[in-house]
């Protein structure tokens, strides 16, 4: 197990990547707490830019593209949550061929019930959160967004659709929302499997945007973001099909990001 607390997304990512670089590139139960998930510092931007350039160089999905599969921030910025809720019709049909199992954003904005009715889990969760916030006696631990069962539970794992996926496809399984001591929004995301080079920074960005949008919608501050990967790897050639990088290049990337961080520490001293 590897558990750390960091201020920014990039700092948290680098802590885990550095650890996995020294432990055969994989680790069970990587738990990262990001205290200020929306914060971007000069150092964190340089690290994210370095990783993004690496991904683009190998024609992998850039950080922003990965983030958009979790929360369509571009639509939110231009049309608010109404545009987000329209994602299944306005965006997904155009990217469906590249996303056979769907996207997390799709599962958050469309669920088909057994009676044939369609619901929007994210919308229902936000409405319930708003309602609870009006109650001064609100319990802080009741806001579960489970990505697959009831609407309040934002559950991303679908047994019928995902049971044959060993790896690949859906990896984010559950999002939990809690109210902190000062009614700030805490978010915890659970991954059954997470690729740290190819996906993690984009995952963190998408989750941070989702958390910020929900907090803004209900009128509260953003608290920490926790990401728990039950199994994390730096890279896995067997399942990350189509990537062109080598382990040596991954190691060079991590070392380069460490250099950015360490140089800032030296300059600050």
C-alpha positions as CSV (number, residue, x, y, z in Angstrom):
1,X,0.0,0.0,0.0
2,X,1.1,3.5,-0.8
3,X,-0.7,6.5,0.8
4,X,0.3,10.2,0.5
5,X,-1.1,13.7,0.9
6,X,-0.2,16.4,-1.6
7,X,-1.3,19.9,-2.4
8,X,-1.7,19.7,-6.1
9,X,-2.7,17.0,-8.7
10,X,0.8,16.9,-10.3
11,X,2.6,16.7,-6.9
12,X,0.4,13.7,-5.9
13,X,0.9,12.0,-9.3
14,X,4.7,12.4,-9.1
15,X,4.8,11.0,-5.6
16,X,3.1,7.8,-6.8
17,X,5.0,7.6,-10.1
18,X,8.3,7.9,-8.3
19,X,7.3,5.2,-5.8
20,X,6.2,2.8,-8.5
21,X,9.4,3.5,-10.5
22,X,11.2,2.0,-7.5
23,X,8.8,-0.9,-6.9
24,X,8.7,-2.7,-10.2
25,X,6.2,-0.2,-11.7
26,X,3.1,-1.5,-9.9
27,X,1.4,-1.2,-6.5
28,X,-1.7,-2.4,-4.8
29,X,-3.9,0.2,-3.1
30,X,-2.4,3.6,-4.0
31,X,-4.3,6.2,-2.1
32,X,-3.6,9.9,-2.8
33,X,-5.2,12.8,-1.1
34,X,-5.1,16.1,-3.0
35,X,-5.7,19.0,-0.7
36,X,-6.3,21.6,-3.4
37,X,-7.5,19.7,-6.5
38,X,-8.2,22.9,-8.5
39,X,-4.8,24.6,-7.8
40,X,-2.3,25.0,-10.5
41,X,1.2,26.3,-9.6
42,X,4.1,27.1,-11.9
43,X,5.7,23.8,-10.9
44,X,2.5,21.7,-11.3
45,X,1.9,23.3,-14.7
46,X,5.4,22.4,-15.9
47,X,5.0,18.8,-14.7
48,X,1.6,18.4,-16.4
49,X,2.9,20.0,-19.5
50,X,5.8,17.6,-19.5
51,X,3.5,14.6,-19.2
52,X,1.1,16.0,-21.8
53,X,3.9,16.5,-24.3
54,X,5.1,12.9,-23.7
55,X,1.6,11.6,-24.4
56,X,1.1,13.7,-27.5
57,X,4.5,12.6,-28.8
58,X,3.4,9.0,-28.7
59,X,-0.1,9.9,-30.1
60,X,-1.8,8.9,-26.8
61,X,-4.7,10.8,-25.5
62,X,-3.6,14.2,-24.0
63,X,-4.4,15.0,-20.4
64,X,-7.3,17.2,-21.3
65,X,-8.9,14.6,-23.5
66,X,-8.7,12.0,-20.7
67,X,-10.3,14.5,-18.3
68,X,-13.2,15.2,-20.7
69,X,-14.2,11.5,-20.6
70,X,-15.0,12.0,-16.9
71,X,-16.5,15.4,-17.0
72,X,-17.2,17.4,-20.2
73,X,-15.8,20.7,-18.9
74,X,-16.0,22.4,-22.3
75,X,-19.8,21.9,-22.4
76,X,-20.1,23.0,-18.8
77,X,-18.2,26.3,-19.4
78,X,-20.4,27.2,-22.4
79,X,-23.8,25.9,-21.2
80,X,-23.7,24.9,-17.6
81,X,-25.2,21.6,-16.4
82,X,-27.9,21.7,-19.0
83,X,-25.2,21.2,-21.6
84,X,-23.5,18.5,-19.5
85,X,-26.8,16.6,-19.2
86,X,-27.2,16.8,-23.0
87,X,-23.9,14.9,-23.4
88,X,-25.5,11.6,-24.5
89,X,-27.0,13.3,-27.5
90,X,-24.6,16.2,-28.2
91,X,-21.2,14.6,-27.7
92,X,-21.1,10.9,-27.3
93,X,-22.5,9.9,-30.7
94,X,-19.5,11.5,-32.3
95,X,-16.9,9.7,-30.1
96,X,-18.8,6.4,-29.7
97,X,-16.6,4.5,-32.3
98,X,-13.5,5.2,-30.2
99,X,-15.2,4.3,-26.9
100,X,-16.8,0.9,-27.2
101,X,-17.9,0.6,-23.6
102,X,-18.9,4.3,-23.3
103,X,-17.4,7.0,-21.1
104,X,-17.7,7.9,-17.5
105,X,-19.4,11.1,-18.5
106,X,-22.0,9.1,-20.3
107,X,-22.7,6.9,-17.3
108,X,-23.0,10.0,-15.1
109,X,-25.5,11.6,-17.5
110,X,-27.6,8.7,-18.7
111,X,-28.9,5.5,-17.0
112,X,-31.6,3.2,-18.3
113,X,-33.9,1.7,-15.6
114,X,-35.4,-1.7,-15.8
115,X,-38.7,-0.1,-16.7
116,X,-37.2,1.6,-19.7
117,X,-37.1,5.0,-18.1
118,X,-34.0,7.1,-18.5
119,X,-32.6,9.1,-15.6
120,X,-29.6,11.4,-15.1
121,X,-27.7,10.2,-12.0
122,X,-25.5,13.3,-11.7
123,X,-28.5,15.6,-11.8
124,X,-30.4,13.6,-9.2
125,X,-27.4,13.5,-6.9
126,X,-26.9,17.3,-7.1
127,X,-30.6,17.9,-6.4
128,X,-30.4,15.6,-3.4
129,X,-27.3,17.3,-2.1
130,X,-29.0,20.7,-2.5
131,X,-32.0,19.5,-0.5
132,X,-29.8,18.1,2.3
133,X,-27.8,21.3,2.5
134,X,-31.0,23.2,3.4
135,X,-31.3,21.0,6.5
136,X,-29.2,22.3,9.3
137,X,-29.0,18.9,10.8
138,X,-27.6,17.3,7.7
139,X,-25.5,14.2,8.2
140,X,-22.1,14.7,6.5
141,X,-21.7,11.1,5.3
142,X,-24.8,10.4,3.2
143,X,-23.8,11.7,-0.3
144,X,-22.8,8.6,-2.1
145,X,-22.4,8.8,-5.8
146,X,-22.1,5.2,-6.8
147,X,-21.5,5.0,-10.5
148,X,-24.1,2.2,-11.3
149,X,-27.1,1.6,-9.0
150,X,-29.4,4.1,-7.6
151,X,-29.3,7.7,-8.9
152,X,-27.7,9.1,-5.8
153,X,-25.0,6.5,-6.2
154,X,-22.8,7.6,-9.1
155,X,-21.7,4.1,-10.0
156,X,-19.5,3.6,-13.0
157,X,-19.2,-0.1,-13.0
158,X,-22.1,-1.9,-14.7
159,X,-22.1,-5.7,-14.0
160,X,-24.0,-6.7,-17.1
161,X,-21.7,-4.7,-19.4
162,X,-18.4,-4.9,-17.7
163,X,-18.1,-8.3,-16.2
164,X,-16.1,-9.6,-19.1
165,X,-13.6,-6.8,-19.0
166,X,-10.5,-8.1,-17.3
167,X,-8.6,-4.8,-17.9
168,X,-9.3,-2.1,-20.4
169,X,-12.7,-0.4,-20.6
170,X,-14.2,0.9,-17.4
171,X,-11.7,1.3,-14.5
172,X,-13.3,4.1,-12.4
173,X,-15.9,2.3,-10.3
174,X,-17.3,4.6,-7.6
175,X,-17.4,8.2,-6.6
176,X,-18.3,9.2,-3.1
177,X,-19.3,12.7,-2.0
178,X,-19.1,13.9,1.6
179,X,-19.5,17.2,3.4
180,X,-16.5,18.3,5.4
181,X,-16.5,20.0,8.8
182,X,-17.2,23.4,7.2
183,X,-19.6,22.0,4.6
184,X,-17.0,21.9,1.9
185,X,-17.3,19.1,-0.7
186,X,-15.1,16.1,-0.3
187,X,-14.8,13.7,-3.1
188,X,-13.3,10.1,-3.1
189,X,-12.9,8.1,-6.4
190,X,-12.2,4.4,-6.5
191,X,-10.4,2.8,-9.4
192,X,-10.1,-0.9,-9.9
193,X,-7.1,-0.4,-12.1
194,X,-5.2,2.8,-13.0
195,X,-2.5,3.5,-15.6
196,X,-0.3,6.3,-14.2
197,X,1.5,7.3,-17.4
198,X,-1.4,7.1,-19.8
199,X,-4.4,8.1,-17.7
200,X,-3.8,9.2,-14.1
201,X,-3.1,13.0,-14.5
202,X,-6.1,13.2,-16.8
203,X,-8.2,11.3,-14.3
204,X,-7.2,13.7,-11.6
205,X,-8.0,16.7,-13.7
206,X,-11.4,15.4,-14.8
207,X,-12.4,14.5,-11.2
208,X,-11.2,17.9,-10.0
209,X,-13.4,19.6,-12.6
210,X,-16.4,17.5,-11.7
211,X,-15.9,18.2,-8.0
212,X,-15.6,21.9,-8.6
213,X,-18.7,22.0,-10.8
214,X,-20.8,20.2,-8.3
215,X,-19.6,22.4,-5.4
216,X,-20.3,25.5,-7.5
217,X,-23.8,24.3,-8.4
218,X,-24.8,23.7,-4.8
219,X,-23.0,26.8,-3.4
220,X,-20.2,25.3,-1.3
221,X,-16.4,25.3,-1.2
222,X,-14.3,22.5,-2.6
223,X,-12.5,20.2,-0.2
224,X,-9.9,17.5,-0.7
225,X,-10.0,15.0,-3.6
226,X,-9.0,11.4,-2.7
227,X,-8.2,8.9,-5.4
228,X,-7.8,5.2,-4.5
229,X,-6.5,2.8,-7.1
230,X,-6.8,-0.8,-5.9
231,X,-4.1,-1.6,-8.4
232,X,-1.9,1.0,-10.1
233,X,0.9,0.6,-12.7
234,X,3.2,3.0,-14.4
235,X,2.7,1.2,-17.7
236,X,1.6,-2.2,-18.8
237,X,2.5,-3.2,-22.3
238,X,0.3,-6.2,-22.3
239,X,-2.9,-4.2,-21.8
240,X,-1.9,-0.6,-22.9
241,X,-2.2,-1.6,-26.6
242,X,-1.0,0.9,-29.1
243,X,1.5,2.8,-26.9
244,X,4.9,3.3,-28.4
245,X,7.0,4.2,-25.4
246,X,9.6,2.0,-23.7
247,X,10.2,1.5,-20.0
248,X,13.4,3.5,-20.3
249,X,11.4,6.5,-21.7
250,X,8.9,6.2,-18.9
251,X,11.8,6.3,-16.4
252,X,13.2,9.4,-18.2
253,X,9.9,11.1,-18.0
254,X,9.6,10.5,-14.2
255,X,13.1,11.6,-13.6
256,X,12.5,14.8,-15.7
257,X,9.4,15.6,-13.6
258,X,11.4,15.0,-10.4
259,X,14.0,17.5,-11.7
260,X,11.3,20.1,-12.2
261,X,10.1,19.6,-8.6
262,X,13.5,19.4,-7.0
263,X,14.8,22.5,-8.8
264,X,11.9,24.5,-7.4
265,X,12.7,23.2,-3.9
266,X,16.3,24.3,-4.3
267,X,15.4,27.7,-5.6
268,X,12.9,28.2,-2.8
269,X,15.6,27.4,-0.2
